[in-house]
Amino acid sequence: MIQIVTADGAAEYALLEKLAARSGETNRQAEIKVREIIDTVRTGGDAAVCAYTKQFDGVDAPLQAFDREQLRQIAAECDAAVYGALQRAADNIADFHRRQLQQSWLTTREDGTLLGQRVRGLTRVGLYVPGGTAAYPSSVLMNAIPARIAGVKELIMVTPPPKNGRFNTAVMAAAYIAGVDRVFLCGGAQAVAALAYGTESIPRVDKIVGPGNIYVATAKRLVYGAVDIDMIAGPSEILILADDSADPAYLAADLMSQAEHDVMASAILLTTDETVAARTKEELRRQVVSLSRRDKIEQALRDYGAILVCRDMEQAIAFANRLAPEHLEVMCREPESYIGKLDNAGSVFLGKYAPEPLGDYYAGANHVLPTGGTARFFSPLSVDSFLKKSSFILYNRAALERDKDDIMTLAREEGLDAHAHSIAVRFE
């Protein structure tokens, strides 16, 4: 079970090193196999995709595709309560992300010079959706809705074919609600390769988003450059800041909400109160026995969990910013006062009635978040993730003549005579 450790300037940073080593692990054998799959699909197209689908998913069938009308028909079979919850979650997600939308702009100077930026959505985006027990309709909403708001013209979804012939109707309903245009039944590295390079049936996309296993994550990393990707996601993370006002029952429940994802998930509590630390550990022991993923939770808490007792909140905040967690909960008095102090986190949850699952499913903020400390420089998936920008410049002769000497001076300083000549020739 989870250990209680006093933050003494050494113990907490030993934990950081352990987490960093976990996040940095690579699977060389997976990379060798994925490279082979990518090369084969790139040359073999649909036939290669189907061959790998038979090999890895046990489904021997032609590549299946579904359009909007077919998605609507499958979505109609979704449980009414689930469909309603998905629709309301989609409304919240759309409302949040519409506020992120940027506008093109143009400025005109007195001399007639025009400068500006054109902002528009990508042409086509591919969405990877895992199958089996890792099929998450919430992720379909989180990935597809911002893309639609950004103005992406076409959304292509790939997902492994159902082995029992029965679709995950919640995933298909989410695709329909979020505006996915077409769904292809293929998964794994072969689906990523198909999206990146195109096949006879699957169109080449500009960007690939969505979670997946080690083979999917490796494939996304390897095709980056041919296409854009969202990020390489690591194991899930939660960090909780708690003072003596925090409820240990809530703290334990929230730590386990992330530990159940993966045995490599990290769940860390930072508290200034030893009593809160001890009672949270007891709550973990008490609550875990009723949970279906008990074994996974206990292993994650044992290997990558910790309760750190800090001397004060300043020390806890400094550690939180150093760790840069995916999810950060603030279970303290006046939680809003911490917003300006917490600089590195994927998503911040304030107060005892804003648990992390609220962000996973419903509030509206995106749940596709940077992991492994990359919140120091990466941001959550957003409308910006699906936009491209071009700048434009218009000068007249008088404006260029005014600036030409400075431009040529800088070009010659860099040893680029042809750059300077490109300016000079216009005034000879």
N, C-alpha and C positions, 0 to 999 in steps of 0.2 A: 504494500500500500504506500501511499504518498509519504514523503519525508518532510519533517519540519526542520528548517535550517535557519540559523541566525545569519543575517546579512552582515558580514564583517569586513567587506572589502576584498575577500578572496573567494568565499563559498559561492556567492552569486555569479561571479565571473567564471568560475569553474563550470557552473551550469550553462552559461552562455557558450562556452567552448564545446560542451557536449551537444548542445542543440545545433550549433554551427556544423559540427562534424556529421550529425544526422542529416541536415539539409544538403550537405555537400556530397553525400554518397552517390556514386554513379554505378550503373550496371553495364559493364563493358560487353557482356554477352548479349544483352538486349540491344545495344547499339549496333553490333555486328549484324544481328538478325534484321533489325529495322532498316539498315542501309540496303540489305539485299531485297527486302520487300519493296522499298521505295523504287529502286532501280527496275525491278521486275514490273511493277505497276506502270511506271513511266513509259516502258516500251510495250507492255502487254495489254494495257487498257482494261476494258470490261472483263475480258477473259481471265486476266490475272487477278482482278478483284474477286471474281466468283470462285476462282480456285482457292484463294486464301480464305474466303468465307466458308467454303466446304472444309478446309483443313482446320481452321481455328474455331468455327462456330458450329460445325456439324450440319450445315444447311447446304444442300446441293440443289440449287435452283438458279434460274436466270436473275439478273439484277432487277429488283423491283423498285418502282418509283410511284409516288403518290402526289397528286396535285391538290390544289385548295379544296376542290369539291370532295375528293376522296377523304381528305383530312376532316372535313366537316362531318362526313358520314361516320367516320370512326369516333370522332369527338362526341357525337350524339349518344354513343354507348357509355360514355363516362358517367360515373355516379353523380347525381345532381348536386349533392352537397360539395363534392370535390370540385366539380365544374364551377359552381358558384364561388367557392373560395379562391380558385385560380383567377376568375374574372375580377374579383375585388382586389386581389393582390396585384394583378396586372394594371388596374386603374391607379393604384398607389405608386407603382413603379413608373408608370408613364408620367404621372404628375410630377414626381421628383425629377425625372430626367429631362422633361421639357424645359426646366429652368436652366439646364446646362447648355442649351443650344446657342451657338455663336452665329453672328451675322457677318456677311461680307461687308467690306467698308472701302470707302474711297475718299481721298482728300485732294483738294485742288489748291495749289499755291497761287499767289498773286501773279507770278510770271508764267502761268499756264501749265506748269508741271503737274502731272497726275501721278499719285502714288496710291496703291491700295492692295487689298487682299481678297481673293475669292475663296469662299468656304463652301464645300459641298460634300455630300456623302460618297462613300466608296460605291463602285458599281455593283459588286457582287461579294457577299460574305458567306463563308461556310461555318456552320455550327455543328460541332461534334457533341453528341449526346450518348453517354454510356448506356449499356443495356443491363439486364439482370438486376441484381440487388442494388446496383449503383445508379439506377435510373431515377433522375431527379427532375420532375417537371418544373420545380422552382428555378432550376438553372436555365431551362429553356426560356422562361420569361426574362430572367436577368440578362441573358445574352442577346436575345432577339429584339426586345423592346427598345433598348437604346439605339440599336442599329437602325430600326425603322424610323425613330425620331430623327436620327442624323440624316436621313434621306437615302439610305442604302436602297438601290433599285431592286435587288433580288437577294433573297435569303434562301440558302440551300442547307438542309439539315441532313446529316448522316447519323445512323444509329444501327447497331447490330440487329440482324433479323431475329425474331422470337423463335426460340428452339421448339416451343410447344405449339407454335402457330397462332398464339394469342397475343395481340398487341397490348402494350402498356397504354391503356386508353387515356390515362392522365397525362402522359408525355405527349401523345398525339393531340389531345385537347389543348395543352399548353402551346403546342406549335401552331395550332389553328388560331387560338386567341391572340398570340403574339405576332401573327402575320407572316409566318414562314410560307414560302411559295411552293417548295417541293421538298419531299423527303425521300432519301434513298436508303434502302436497307443494306447497309454494309458498315462494318466497324473496324476497330483496330488501326494499326499503322497503315494498312492498305487503303482505308477510307481517307486518312490524312493525305496520303500520297495522291489519291485520285482528286481530291480537292485542290491540291497544290499544283498539279500538272495537267489535270483534265483527262477524261477518257472519252470514248464514243458517246457515253450517256451522261456522265457527270461533268458539268462545266467547270472550267478552271476559275478559282475565286481569287479575290485580292487579299483576303485576310481569313484566318481560321481562328475561331474562338471555341471555348468549351473545355470541360475537364475530361480526364481519362486516366487510364492506368500507366504504368511505366513505359509501355510500348507506344502508347498514344503521345505521352509527353515527350519521349525521345524523338518520335517522328516529327512532332511540331518543331522541336529544336533544330532538327536536321534540314527541314524545308524552309526555315526562316531565311529570308533573303530572296527566295523565289516568290514567297508570299509573306505578308506580315502575320504575326500571331499576337494573341493577347498577352500571355505570360506563361512561364513554366511554373506551375503551381506545385508547392511542396506539401508536406503533411499539415493538417489543420492546427491552428494555434489559438489559445485564449490566455489572456493575462488579465487578472482582476486586481484593482487597487481597492483596498478596504481599510476603513478606520474602525474605531470601537463601536460605531453605530450600525455596522453591517450585520445582517442576519446570517449566521452560519449555515442555516438550511438552504438559503438562496445561493450562497457561495458554493456549497457542495454541488447543488443541482446544476449550476452553470458550468462548473469545471467539468462535470461528467458529460454535459451536452456536447462538448468538443472531443473528449477522450473516446467517445463511442465511435467516432469516425474511423479511427485507424490506431493500430498499436504503436505507431510512431507519432501520433498527435501529442502536442505538448499542452499542458494545463497548469498554469502557475498562478498562485495567489501571493500578492504582496500585501502585507498588513503591518500596522504599527502596534497591534495589540496581541499579546501572547494568548490571551483567553480566546479571542476570535480564532486564532490559529488552531488551538487545541480542539475547540468545539467543532470547527470545520472538518478536521480530520475524523472526528467521531461521527459527524453527519455523513461523511463519505462512506464510512463503514456501514452505517445504518441504511442509507438509501440505495446503495449499489445492489443489495441482495434482491431487489424487486425489478431490476432492469434486465431486459432480454440480452443485452450485449455485455453482461457483467465481466466475462473473462477478458474481453478486449479492453474494457475500461480499466480494469485493475492492472493490466499489463502496461497500458499507456501511462497511468498515474505512477506506477512503480519506476518505469524506465525514463520517462520524460516529464514527469510532474514534480512539483515542489511547492511547499508553503514557506515563503521567506519572511521572516520577522525582521522588519526594518526599524532603525532607531527613530526615524521621523519620516514624514511624507516627502520631504525634499529628496531623501535618499531613494525612496520608492519611485518617485517621478524620474529621477536620473536613470535608474535602472530600466524603467519602462521605455524611455526614449532610446536607450542603448539597445534594448532587445528589439524594438520596432515590430510589435506583434501584429498579426493579422486582425485579431479582434481584441479590443481593450474595453473592459467594463470598469466603471467608476462607481463603487459602492461606498460613497462617503457623504458626509453632510455637505450641502450646497455643491452638488456635483458639477453644476454649470461653471463654477469658478475655476475648474481644471481645464476648460477648453483651450485656453491660451497657453497652457503649460505643457500639454501633451503634443509634441511636434511630430512624432513618428509612430503612426498606427494606421492600419488599413481602414478600420471603422471603429468609432468610439461610441459606447453605450453608456448613457448617463442615468444613474439612479436605480433604485431597486425594482422599478417597474419597466425597465428597458433591458430585458435579458437578450442575450445574443440571438436566440432563435427568432426574435422579432425582426431582426435584420435579415436573417436567412430567408424568410418567407414573405414578409408582409408590409413592413413600414414604408418601403419604397427605395431606400438607399440600396446600392448594388451590393450583392454578396460575393462577387468575383473580386477577390482582394489579394494584394501582394503578401507573400509568405517568406519565411526564412530570413527575416531582417530586411527584406527589400523594400519595406514601407519607408525606409530612409530616403529612397529616391523614386519609387514607383507609386502610382496612384490606383485607386479602384477602377474597374472597368466603367466607362462612362460614354456619353454621347461623343466626346472628343475622340474616343478610341476608334470611331468609325468615320471620322472626318479626314479629308485631305485639304490642304491649303496651297494656293498658288499666289505669289505676289506679282504685281504688275507695275510697270514704270513707263511714263510717257514724258519726254523732255522735248522742248522746241530748240531751235538753233541758238537762240540767245541764252537760254538756261545752260546748255552744254558748253557754250563758249565761256560763260562765267566760271564754270567749274573745271574746265579742261586741264588747266595747269596742275591743279591738285591731283587730279586723277592720273595724269601722266607721271607726275613725280612719284606717286605711290607705286605705279606699275614698274617704273625703272628701278626703284629701290628693291623691288622683289625680283629683278632680273627678267621681267617679262616685257621685252621690247615690242612684241606683236600686240600686246594689250595697249601699250602707249600709242603705237602706230594706228590702231583702230580708231582712236580718238583724233589723232593729229590729221589723218587723211581727210577728215571732214572740213578742215579749215585751210587746206593748201590751195 
